């Protein structure tokens, strides 16, 4: 697996934090992986 570092806005960070709490994930990177996975699965 390859690690990638990104910069995100504070607004996006707040949305990811809200999503993390809703889905009961441990970290924001985990939320990003799931959201991207869902997105590419739907395409």
Buried (B, 14 or more C-beta within 10 A) or exposed (E): EEEEEEEEEEEEEEEBEEBBEEEEBEEBBEBBEBEEEEEEEEE
